[in-house]
Amino acid sequence: MKNIQKARDWLSMAKDDYKKSKRRLEGREYSDAVHHAQQSAEKACKSLLSFMGLEVEKTHFPSRCISDILESPEQLKRLELEQGNISILVNVTRFSSSLEEQRSMPRYSWETHNRIITPDEIYDESLTRELVEDAKHVLTFVAKFYERHAPKDMRKLIDEVKSCTR
């Protein structure tokens, strides 16, 4: 059964994290920008899963759950997903995966045998812009999905998401 309220809550948090990622990028706080971009994509995916009536696990890889749906003819049929929706979800997973791969690196660094590479050494302006752009694409495709399916009372939130990704 769809959980519209949870879908709305996840989407609202995804929008807020995306806005934070843009502010951190402009403030040259690159690792924080990546962290919020990753959180935005993760929450946007969880929003879709809730909307489709799937229980959202505690995971940092919700796009894999969406990929599992896309690879299951039974799930596609049960959820009544047509080709246009499938294409949208494929794009959501494509752009989310680059962010999910960042996992905890923006927060905790990368430990090697000899040393710890700090987040500020990992993320420069170019890479951060690319990852924040991926979060933008995730939200854009999620908004497209919701334009096709969401109830009217989600329209304001969808418009806010579209506005912040322009």
N, C-alpha and C positions, 0 to 999 in steps of 0.2 A: 504494500500500500504506500502511495506517495506520502512523503512528509514535507508538505509545502512550507511550513513554518521553519523547519530546520534548513531547507533549501534556501529560503530567504535569509536566514541568519548567517549561514556560511557565505552566501554571496555578498552580503553587506560587509562582513569581515574581510573578504577577498578584495573588495573595492577599497576599503580603508587601508589595507596593507599595500595595495598598488600605489595609492596616493603617497603613502609614507616612502615607498621605494623611490618615487620620482623626486620627492623633497631631499632624501638622503643623497641621491645622485647629484642633484644640483648643488648640494652642500659639500660635495667631494668626499662623502662618507661611504666609500664604495662597498665595503663589506656589509655595512648595515643596509645599504640599498639592495644588495643581492639577497640578504636574509629576508627582507620584506617582499621582494619579488617572488622568492621561492614560496613564502607563506601564502602569498596571494594566489599563485597557481594551485597550490595544494588545496586551499579552501574553496577555490572555484570548482575544482574537480569533486570535492566532497559535496558541494552544493548540488551538482548534477546527479551524483549517486543518491543523495537524499530525495531529490525530485523524482527519480526513477523508482523510488521505493526500496532501495537497497540499503541495508544497514551499513553505516560507515564505520569501518574498523579504525583502530588507532594505527595509522600508517603514515609514513612520509612519502609513500608512493601510490597515491590514489589513482593516478593515470593508468597504472597497471591493472587496477580493478576495471577501469573503463575498457582497456585493451582486451581483457578477458571476456567482457560482454561482446565486444566487436568480433571476437573469434568464435563465438558460440551461436550457431544458427538458432538454437532453441531460445536463448536469451533474446536475440534480436526479434524473433517472432513474438515471444511473450511480451516484450516491451513495445511491440508494434513500431519499430524503428524503420523508417523508409530510407531510401538512398541519400536524400539530402541531409537527413539527420546523421546518418552514418558518416558522411563526409565531414560534417562539422565535428563530430566526436573524434575522428581520426586526426584532425588538425589540433584539437584540444590536447590529445595525448602526445602529439609530435612536439608541440611547444612546451608542454609541461615537463616532459622527460628531461630536457636539458637543465631545467631548474631543480628538479627532484634529485638529479645527480650531484648537486652541490651539497645536499644534506646538511651536515653541521659545520662544514668548512667555513662558511662566513662568520660563524660564531666562535669556533674552537680551534681552528687552524688545521694544519696537516703535519702529522708527525712522521719524520723519516728516521732512519737508523742513527743519523748523526745529530740531527737538530729538529727543532719545531719551526715550520714555516708559518709565519703569522698571516692572518687574513689580509692584512694590508699589503703584504708582499704578493699575494695571489691575485687580488682584484685591482686592476687598473681601470682607467676611465673607459677604454674601448670595450673590454670584456663586460664591464658592468652595464654599459649602455646596451649591449647585445642581450644580456640576460633580462634587463628591465623591459626591453622590447619584446622578448619572449612572453613575459608576464602580460604585457599589453595584448598580445595576440591571443593568449588563453582567454582573457576576459572578453575580448571582442567576439570570439567564437562562442563562448558561453552565452553572451547576450543574444547572439543570433539564434542559438538553440531555444532560449527562453522566449524570444519574439514569436516563435512558432507554437509554443506549448504552454507558456505560463499563464496563470489566471490573471485577470485584469488588475487585481490588487497588487501584483508585482510590477506593474508597468512603471511606476515612479522609480523604483529601484533599478530596473533595467535601463531606464533613461539616464539615471545617475551614473551607472557603469559606462554606458556609451559616451556620456559627456566627459568623463575623466580619462577615457582612452583616445580621445581625438587629438 
